[in-house]
Amino acid sequence: MSPPQQNGSSLLIFLEGTFKYFGLAYSQIYLNNDGYLTFDGSTPQEPPSSFPAHSNTDVLAPLWANLDNRVRGTISYQQVTNGSILHLATRDINEYFPHLNFSASWVFIASWEKVAYSSQPESEASFQVILVSDGDLSFVLMNYGDIASTNALISNA
């Protein structure tokens, strides 16, 4: 679980499987409180005004926003190497890529559950990013629950 703090990050998480992303093989990850994952180091910073497309940092950002789990919500992760979640991930990948005959060996699930936006303490956002790998091929799945509107954030800026 990521500690309650604004713009914070988890400690280094050692992955139980290798995750290949844009030609690099990663064995560690950071869960950043503001809705994104990084591989090379934690980057607890304010959300960007534009996505860092020209950055040297690999980022997985299902919802990069100014979130604050001190107000409400939890940020957590789990890793799975056997059981029903692994079978579900395998099924999902093969449904969309049937020619691969994929068999997941590892799944990493990061969840932001009912976390508030920093400037809207009454708001809540729930979402997940799921990394799935067989050691060679890697996939990213994103699940979205209830996401509070950001209209008030824009009008208050």
N, CA, C and O of each residue as an XYZ file, in Angstrom:
628
protein
N       0.844     -1.174      0.000
C       0.000      0.000      0.000
C       0.896      1.246      0.000
O       1.946      1.277      0.641
N       0.458      2.247     -0.722
C       1.210      3.500     -0.773
C       0.779      4.381      0.401
O      -0.418      4.527      0.646
N       1.728      4.967      1.128
C       1.370      5.755      2.307
C       0.560      7.005      1.945
O       0.742      7.570      0.867
N      -0.335      7.440      2.847
C      -1.099      8.663      2.599
C      -0.177      9.878      2.553
O       0.418     10.260      3.560
N      -0.069     10.473      1.378
C       0.713     11.684      1.189
C       0.377     12.279     -0.172
O       0.111     11.553     -1.130
N       0.390     13.570     -0.246
C       0.134     14.227     -1.521
C       1.408     14.168     -2.362
O       2.507     14.410     -1.862
N       1.245     13.844     -3.642
C       2.357     13.767     -4.596
C       3.428     12.772     -4.163
O       4.601     12.951     -4.489
N       3.043     11.726     -3.435
C       3.992     10.752     -2.936
C       4.158      9.568     -3.865
O       3.631      9.540     -4.977
N       4.903      8.596     -3.380
C       5.203      7.409     -4.161
C       5.460      6.246     -3.210
O       5.805      6.438     -2.045
N       5.286      5.052     -3.727
C       5.651      3.875     -2.950
C       7.168      3.776     -2.874
O       7.887      4.475     -3.589
N       7.634      2.913     -2.012
C       9.035      2.534     -2.046
C       9.239      1.676     -3.294
O       8.268      1.309     -3.956
N      10.461      1.363     -3.612
C      10.762      0.500     -4.738
C      10.059     -0.842     -4.573
O      10.141     -1.467     -3.515
N       9.365     -1.282     -5.625
C       8.672     -2.567     -5.625
C       9.434     -3.490     -6.582
O       9.569     -3.181     -7.766
N       9.922     -4.605     -6.077
C      10.591     -5.585     -6.933
C       9.528     -6.471     -7.564
O       8.707     -7.065     -6.865
N       9.547     -6.556     -8.886
C       8.562     -7.336     -9.612
C       8.893     -8.820     -9.540
O      10.061     -9.206     -9.587
N       7.868     -9.641     -9.428
C       8.039    -11.089     -9.373
C       8.180    -11.692    -10.763
O       8.397    -12.896    -10.901
N       8.059    -10.866    -11.787
C       8.249    -11.277    -13.164
C       8.861    -10.117    -13.934
O       8.858     -8.982    -13.458
N       9.374    -10.392    -15.100
C       9.956     -9.338    -15.935
C       8.856     -8.695    -16.774
O       7.995     -9.380    -17.326
N       8.899     -7.377    -16.860
C       7.948     -6.644    -17.684
C       8.710     -5.914    -18.776
O       9.500     -5.013    -18.496
N       8.470     -6.304    -20.019
C       9.133     -5.666    -21.155
C       8.262     -4.523    -21.649
O       7.066     -4.681    -21.894
N       8.903     -3.361    -21.787
C       8.178     -2.140    -22.158
C       9.070     -1.316    -23.070
O      10.132     -0.854    -22.652
N       8.645     -1.129    -24.307
C       9.395     -0.387    -25.319
C      10.847     -0.847    -25.423
O      11.776     -0.040    -25.447
N      11.015     -2.176    -25.483
C      12.336     -2.744    -25.708
C      13.201     -2.902    -24.470
O      14.296     -3.458    -24.559
N      12.747     -2.436    -23.329
C      13.510     -2.577    -22.084
C      12.829     -3.598    -21.178
O      11.602     -3.695    -21.165
N      13.604     -4.345    -20.436
C      13.073     -5.325    -19.486
C      13.195     -4.759    -18.075
O      14.294     -4.451    -17.615
N      12.069     -4.625    -17.400
C      12.056     -4.055    -16.054
C      11.785     -5.129    -15.006
O      10.991     -6.043    -15.230
N      12.446     -5.010    -13.870
C      12.238     -5.923    -12.751
C      11.842     -5.156    -11.486
O      11.787     -5.730    -10.398
N      11.568     -3.865    -11.634
C      11.159     -3.029    -10.507
C      10.192     -1.967    -11.008
O      10.126     -1.678    -12.203
N       9.436     -1.388    -10.062
C       8.449     -0.372    -10.422
C       8.152      0.495     -9.199
O       8.381      0.084     -8.061
N       7.646      1.684     -9.448
C       7.174      2.591     -8.392
C       5.713      2.912     -8.665
O       5.324      3.148     -9.809
N       4.920      2.919     -7.627
C       3.504      3.266     -7.683
C       3.375      4.696     -7.171
O       3.488      4.944     -5.970
N       3.139      5.630     -8.083
C       3.066      7.041     -7.716
C       1.631      7.424     -7.371
O       0.696      7.044     -8.077
N       1.458      8.169     -6.296
C       0.127      8.488     -5.794
C      -0.746      9.256     -6.770
O      -1.971      9.164     -6.694
N      -0.152     10.007     -7.681
C      -0.930     10.835     -8.594
C      -1.389     10.100     -9.851
O      -1.635     10.734    -10.877
N      -1.509      8.766     -9.785
C      -2.158      8.005    -10.835
C      -1.282      7.459    -11.932
O      -1.748      7.299    -13.060
N      -0.026      7.167    -11.644
C       0.847      6.635    -12.686
C       1.937      5.744    -12.076
O       2.205      5.790    -10.875
N       2.553      4.933    -12.943
C       3.647      4.051    -12.558
C       4.915      4.478    -13.277
O       4.858      4.959    -14.409
N       6.056      4.305    -12.626
C       7.353      4.569    -13.250
C       8.277      3.396    -12.932
O       8.082      2.687    -11.945
N       9.272      3.204    -13.773
C      10.182      2.075    -13.622
C      11.558      2.475    -13.089
O      12.168      1.727    -12.325
N      12.041      3.634    -13.483
C      13.425      4.022    -13.190
C      13.606      4.724    -11.856
O      14.724      4.804    -11.348
N      12.539      5.225    -11.288
C      12.624      5.936    -10.022
C      11.285      6.554     -9.701
O      10.450      6.729    -10.588
N      11.069      6.887     -8.440
C       9.821      7.558     -8.086
C       9.897      8.995     -8.577
O      10.962      9.613     -8.570
N       8.772      9.510     -8.997
C       8.714     10.908     -9.443
C       7.514     11.579     -8.791
O       6.570     11.971     -9.477
N       7.547     11.713     -7.463
C       6.426     12.352     -6.775
C       6.408     13.848     -7.066
O       7.067     14.635     -6.385
N       5.658     14.220     -8.068
C       5.609     15.617     -8.491
C       4.179     15.990     -8.834
O       3.305     15.131     -8.962
N       3.962     17.270     -8.979
C       2.656     17.741     -9.421
C       2.381     17.188    -10.812
O       3.316     17.013    -11.593
N       1.121     16.909    -11.143
C       0.800     16.434    -12.483
C       1.224     17.456    -13.537
O       1.198     18.661    -13.287
N       1.613     16.972    -14.709
C       2.096     17.873    -15.758
C       0.956     18.608    -16.431
O      -0.195     18.178    -16.366
N       1.279     19.724    -17.081
C       0.269     20.421    -17.877
C       0.145     19.753    -19.237
O      -0.860     19.935    -19.924
N       1.153     18.982    -19.638
C       1.071     18.163    -20.840
C       1.826     16.877    -20.571
O       2.727     16.841    -19.732
N       1.461     15.824    -21.278
C       2.076     14.526    -21.048
C       3.551     14.579    -21.449
O       3.884     15.203    -22.456
N       4.425     13.952    -20.698
C       5.863     14.054    -20.977
C       6.306     13.152    -22.139
O       7.092     12.225    -21.944
N       5.808     13.423    -23.325
C       6.096     12.583    -24.486
C       7.574     12.563    -24.845
O       8.035     11.592    -25.446
N       8.327     13.585    -24.503
C       9.738     13.653    -24.848
C      10.643     13.395    -23.645
O      11.828     13.728    -23.671
N      10.086     12.807    -22.601
C      10.848     12.508    -21.400
C      11.641     11.219    -21.591
O      11.291     10.395    -22.436
N      12.695     11.042    -20.818
C      13.473      9.803    -20.833
C      12.946      8.794    -19.831
O      13.512      7.710    -19.693
N      11.877      9.127    -19.131
C      11.296      8.255    -18.125
C      10.111      7.504    -18.718
O       9.189      8.120    -19.252
N      10.131      6.164    -18.625
C       8.978      5.374    -19.051
C       7.887      5.505    -17.997
O       8.124      5.276    -16.811
N       6.692      5.874    -18.443
C       5.569      6.126    -17.555
C       4.352      5.363    -18.064
O       4.096      5.320    -19.268
N       3.604      4.762    -17.140
C       2.282      4.218    -17.430
C       1.306      5.068    -16.631
O       1.325      5.042    -15.400
N       0.461      5.812    -17.313
C      -0.393      6.794    -16.635
C      -1.865      6.561    -16.951
O      -2.386      7.140    -17.904
N      -2.550      5.720    -16.166
C      -3.971      5.523    -16.412
C      -4.818      6.761    -16.097
O      -5.832      6.994    -16.755
N      -4.417      7.552    -15.108
C      -5.119      8.802    -14.784
C      -4.151      9.695    -14.009
O      -4.152      9.699    -12.778
N      -3.327     10.452    -14.734
C      -2.350     11.329    -14.094
C      -3.071     12.597    -13.682
O      -3.404     13.437    -14.518
N      -3.307     12.727    -12.397
C      -4.064     13.862    -11.851
C      -3.489     14.194    -10.478
O      -2.722     13.412     -9.916
N      -3.850     15.321     -9.956
C      -3.387     15.728     -8.635
C      -4.283     15.078     -7.589
O      -5.247     15.680     -7.117
N      -3.949     13.842     -7.236
C      -4.727     13.060     -6.289
C      -4.120     13.184     -4.898
O      -2.925     13.437     -4.747
N      -4.969     13.001     -3.878
C      -4.490     13.146     -2.505
C      -5.121     12.070     -1.638
O      -6.266     12.213     -1.209
N      -4.391     10.996     -1.375
C      -4.934      9.924     -0.554
C      -4.845     10.213      0.946
O      -5.176      9.353      1.763
N      -4.400     11.414      1.312
C      -4.496     11.821      2.726
C      -5.937     12.161      3.052
O      -6.379     11.985      4.187
N      -6.673     12.650      2.060
C      -8.065     13.062      2.251
C      -8.970     11.838      2.286
O      -9.806     11.689      3.177
N      -8.783     10.955      1.286
C      -9.632      9.767      1.191
C      -9.014      8.803      0.196
O      -8.264      9.200     -0.695
N      -9.337      7.549      0.361
C      -8.971      6.534     -0.602
C      -7.716      5.762     -0.257
O      -6.962      6.112      0.650
N      -7.524      4.696     -1.017
C      -6.338      3.858     -0.844
C      -5.654      3.632     -2.188
O      -6.297      3.606     -3.237
N      -4.359      3.472     -2.128
C      -3.545      3.173     -3.296
C      -2.764      1.921     -2.933
O      -1.990      1.916     -1.976
N      -2.972      0.849     -3.711
C      -2.372     -0.428     -3.351
C      -1.967     -1.209     -4.599
O      -2.281     -0.820     -5.724
N      -1.273     -2.301     -4.379
C      -0.883     -3.175     -5.487
C      -0.837     -4.615     -5.001
O      -0.765     -4.893     -3.804
N      -0.880     -5.519     -5.968
C      -0.638     -6.926     -5.684
C       0.013     -7.563     -6.902
O      -0.169     -7.116     -8.034
N       0.771     -8.614     -6.642
C       1.391     -9.383     -7.714
C       0.869    -10.812     -7.627
O       0.685    -11.363     -6.541
N       0.635    -11.398     -8.803
C       0.046    -12.725     -8.865
C       0.871    -13.595     -9.805
O       1.190    -13.179    -10.919
N       1.216    -14.799     -9.363
C       1.953    -15.731    -10.224
C       1.218    -17.058    -10.393
O       1.720    -17.955    -11.071
N       0.035    -17.198     -9.787
C      -0.790    -18.386    -10.012
C      -2.221    -18.094     -9.599
O      -2.490    -17.072     -8.968
N      -3.137    -18.981     -9.949
C      -4.516    -18.859     -9.524
C      -5.435    -18.227    -10.560
O      -5.070    -18.052    -11.723
N      -6.630    -17.890    -10.107
C      -7.701    -17.456    -11.008
C      -7.406    -16.122    -11.705
O      -7.805    -15.935    -12.855
N      -6.723    -15.202    -11.040
C      -6.421    -13.913    -11.686
C      -5.490    -14.129    -12.878
O      -5.652    -13.486    -13.915
N      -4.534    -15.011    -12.739
C      -3.628    -15.324    -13.843
C      -4.403    -15.936    -15.013
O      -4.144    -15.613    -16.172
N      -5.348    -16.815    -14.703
C      -6.173    -17.428    -15.754
C      -7.065    -16.395    -16.431
O      -7.244    -16.438    -17.648
N      -7.628    -15.467    -15.659
C      -8.460    -14.408    -16.245
C      -7.640    -13.492    -17.153
O      -8.101    -13.109    -18.228
N      -6.441    -13.145    -16.728
C      -5.573    -12.294    -17.548
C      -5.212    -13.005    -18.852
O      -5.229    -12.389    -19.917
N      -4.889    -14.287    -18.776
C      -4.587    -15.084    -19.970
C      -5.785    -15.090    -20.911
O      -5.635    -14.876    -22.114
N      -6.969    -15.334    -20.365
C      -8.193    -15.342    -21.176
C      -8.413    -14.002    -21.859
O      -8.724    -13.955    -23.050
N      -8.254    -12.906    -21.111
C      -8.478    -11.567    -21.676
C      -7.512    -11.269    -22.816
O      -7.926    -10.755    -23.855
N      -6.242    -11.580    -22.640
C      -5.254    -11.318    -23.702
C      -5.564    -12.163    -24.928
O      -5.519    -11.659    -26.049
N      -5.877    -13.438    -24.735
C      -6.166    -14.317    -25.867
C      -7.467    -13.966    -26.575
O      -7.628    -14.257    -27.760
N      -8.386    -13.347    -25.863
C      -9.633    -12.908    -26.514
C      -9.342    -11.848    -27.570
O      -9.942    -11.864    -28.644
N      -8.436    -10.938    -27.278
C      -8.130     -9.840    -28.198
C      -6.953    -10.131    -29.123
O      -6.800     -9.484    -30.159
N      -6.126    -11.101    -28.750
C      -4.976    -11.486    -29.574
C      -4.939    -13.016    -29.708
O      -4.001    -13.655    -29.231
N      -5.958    -13.605    -30.357
C      -6.066    -15.071    -30.390
C      -4.925    -15.774    -31.122
O      -4.680    -16.955    -30.879
N      -4.240    -15.090    -31.992
C      -3.140    -15.694    -32.751
C      -1.867    -15.882    -31.912
O      -0.935    -16.551    -32.359
N      -1.813    -15.304    -30.710
C      -0.600    -15.381    -29.892
C      -0.475    -16.661    -29.077
O       0.637    -17.090    -28.770
N      -1.607    -17.278    -28.722
C      -1.591    -18.419    -27.816
C      -0.814    -18.064    -26.546
O       0.093    -18.786    -26.133
N      -1.183    -16.955    -25.948
C      -0.517    -16.357    -24.791
C      -0.886    -17.093    -23.510
O      -2.026    -17.528    -23.344
N       0.077    -17.232    -22.606
C      -0.160    -17.808    -21.287
C       0.567    -16.950    -20.249
O       1.791    -17.011    -20.129
N      -0.188    -16.160    -19.510
C       0.391    -15.235    -18.525
C       1.103    -16.007    -17.420
O       0.593    -17.010    -16.920
N       2.282    -15.530    -17.048
C       3.022    -16.121    -15.935
C       3.078    -15.186    -14.727
O       3.477    -15.584    -13.632
N       2.671    -13.940    -14.950
C       2.771    -12.936    -13.888
C       1.823    -11.774    -14.173
O       1.675    -11.349    -15.318
N       1.186    -11.267    -13.122
C       0.278    -10.120    -13.212
C       0.590     -9.177    -12.054
O       0.753     -9.605    -10.912
N       0.669     -7.877    -12.373
C       0.844     -6.824    -11.361
C      -0.377     -5.920    -11.461
O      -0.674     -5.400    -12.536
N      -1.087     -5.727    -10.356
C      -2.301     -4.903    -10.332
C      -2.081     -3.734     -9.389
O      -1.851     -3.925     -8.195
N      -2.152     -2.511     -9.933
C      -2.090     -1.295     -9.117
C      -3.479     -0.682     -9.092
O      -4.110     -0.519    -10.137
N      -3.959     -0.340     -7.898
C      -5.324      0.179     -7.742
C      -5.336      1.484     -6.971
O      -4.691      1.613     -5.931
N      -6.073      2.443     -7.488
C      -6.376      3.696     -6.808
C      -7.870      3.616     -6.530
O      -8.677      3.677     -7.458
N      -8.247      3.479     -5.255
C      -9.642      3.268     -4.913
C     -10.201      4.441     -4.109
O      -9.783      4.713     -2.983
N     -11.161      5.124     -4.733
C     -11.879      6.234     -4.102
C     -10.932      7.312     -3.586
O     -11.121      7.838     -2.489
N      -9.912      7.640     -4.379
C      -8.941      8.665     -4.010
C      -9.477     10.027     -4.439
O     -10.044     10.161     -5.523
N      -9.299     11.029     -3.593
C      -9.818     12.381     -3.857
C      -8.840     13.194     -4.698
O      -7.626     13.008     -4.622
N      -9.396     14.101     -5.500
C      -8.560     15.111     -6.159
C      -8.116     16.095     -5.081
O      -8.882     16.401     -4.168
N      -6.906     16.584     -5.181
C      -6.347     17.473     -4.172
C      -7.210     18.719     -3.946
O      -7.441     19.121     -2.806
N      -7.677     19.317     -5.028
C      -8.458     20.560     -4.891
C      -9.947     20.312     -4.696
O     -10.711     21.264     -4.542
N     -10.374     19.052     -4.698
C     -11.777     18.703     -4.491
C     -11.867     17.556     -3.482
O     -12.011     16.401     -3.882
N     -11.787     17.854     -2.185
C     -11.755     16.789     -1.181
C     -12.983     15.886     -1.186
O     -12.917     14.760     -0.692
N     -14.098     16.354     -1.732
C     -15.314     15.537     -1.770
C     -15.346     14.592     -2.969
O     -16.240     13.751     -3.063
N     -14.395     14.715     -3.877
C     -14.370     13.914     -5.106
C     -13.779     12.526     -4.854
O     -13.138     12.280     -3.833
N     -14.013     11.627     -5.812
C     -13.438     10.292     -5.743
C     -13.103      9.810     -7.149
O     -13.836     10.077     -8.101
N     -11.991      9.101     -7.266
C     -11.604      8.462     -8.519
C     -11.129      7.050     -8.194
O     -10.329      6.848     -7.281
N     -11.636      6.064     -8.961
C     -11.240      4.673     -8.784
C     -10.823      4.100    -10.131
O     -11.573      4.169    -11.105
N      -9.616      3.530    -10.179
C      -9.108      2.962    -11.425
C      -7.957      2.007    -11.127
O      -7.411      1.992    -10.024
N      -7.599      1.204    -12.140
C      -6.512      0.246    -12.006
C      -5.671      0.237    -13.274
O      -6.152      0.573    -14.356
N      -4.423     -0.149    -13.126
C      -3.579     -0.506    -14.261
C      -3.033     -1.897    -13.959
O      -2.542     -2.171    -12.864
N      -3.135     -2.771    -14.967
C      -2.747     -4.168    -14.794
C      -1.663     -4.498    -15.802
O      -1.857     -4.336    -17.007
N      -0.532     -4.957    -15.317
C       0.560     -5.390    -16.169
C       0.490     -6.914    -16.251
O       0.391     -7.597    -15.232
N       0.543     -7.435    -17.472
C       0.451     -8.880    -17.692
C       1.639     -9.296    -18.549
O       1.941     -8.646    -19.550
N       2.317    -10.379    -18.162
C       3.478    -10.819    -18.925
C       3.600    -12.338    -18.902
O       3.142    -13.003    -17.973
N       4.230    -12.872    -19.951
C       4.610    -14.285    -19.973
C       6.130    -14.413    -19.913
O       6.672    -15.495    -20.133
N       6.816    -13.310    -19.614
C       8.266    -13.267    -19.575
C       8.858    -12.749    -20.870
O       9.994    -12.275    -20.899
N       8.081    -12.840    -21.945
C       8.526    -12.355    -23.250
C       7.606    -11.239    -23.752
O       8.063    -10.134    -24.046
N       6.328    -11.534    -23.846
C       5.345    -10.529    -24.261
C       4.745     -9.866    -23.029
O       4.532    -10.519    -22.008
N       4.471     -8.562    -23.127
C       3.875     -7.824    -22.017
C       2.694     -7.006    -22.514
O       2.694     -6.523    -23.647
N       1.687     -6.853    -21.659
C       0.482     -6.113    -21.984
C       0.109     -5.211    -20.815
O       0.438     -5.493    -19.662
N      -0.583     -4.120    -21.135
C      -1.094     -3.200    -20.120
C      -2.602     -3.120    -20.288
O      -3.095     -2.809    -21.372
N      -3.333     -3.399    -19.219
C      -4.784     -3.266    -19.199
C      -5.133     -2.154    -18.220
O      -4.488     -2.013    -17.181
N      -6.151     -1.363    -18.548
C      -6.593     -0.297    -17.645
C      -8.082     -0.447    -17.394
O      -8.872     -0.586    -18.328
N      -8.455     -0.418    -16.119
C      -9.856     -0.506    -15.705
C     -10.238      0.792    -15.015
O      -9.479      1.337    -14.213
N     -11.425      1.275    -15.341
C     -11.897      2.521    -14.743
C     -13.223      2.289    -14.041
O     -14.162      1.733    -14.611
N     -13.280      2.730    -12.783
C     -14.514      2.730    -12.027
C     -15.106      4.123    -12.126
O     -15.105      4.732    -13.196
N     -15.609      4.623    -11.018
C     -16.149      5.984    -10.996
C     -15.006      6.986    -10.965
O     -14.114      6.911    -10.120
N     -15.050      7.926    -11.906
C     -14.058      8.994    -11.984
C     -14.803     10.321    -11.871
O     -15.623     10.646    -12.729
N     -14.526     11.084    -10.821
C     -15.188     12.377    -10.625
C     -14.826     13.324    -11.768
O     -13.727     13.265    -12.320
N     -15.747     14.172    -12.100
C     -15.521     15.177    -13.144
C     -14.408     16.124    -12.733
O     -14.264     16.454    -11.556
N     -13.628     16.556    -13.703
C     -12.565     17.524    -13.429
C     -12.959     18.928    -13.875
O     -12.117     19.826    -13.869
N     -14.212     19.141    -14.259
C     -14.670     20.456    -14.704
C     -14.417     21.528    -13.650
O     -13.998     22.640    -13.973
N     -14.673     21.188    -12.390
C     -14.457     22.153    -11.321
C     -12.959     22.476    -11.185
O     -12.592     23.594    -10.826
N     -12.112     21.498    -11.472
C     -10.664     21.744    -11.397
C     -10.245     22.755    -12.444
O      -9.428     23.636    -12.172
N     -10.796     22.634    -13.635
C     -10.447     23.540    -14.726
C     -10.971     24.940    -14.443
O     -10.265     25.923    -14.669
N     -12.189     25.039    -13.954
C     -12.748     26.367    -13.734
C     -12.108     27.080    -12.547
O     -12.166     28.307    -12.464
N     -11.497     26.329    -11.623
C     -10.845     26.938    -10.468
C      -9.378     27.258    -10.725
O      -8.722     27.874     -9.885
N      -8.858     26.847    -11.875
C      -7.432     27.030    -12.148
C      -7.094     28.464    -12.434
O      -5.932     28.787    -12.684
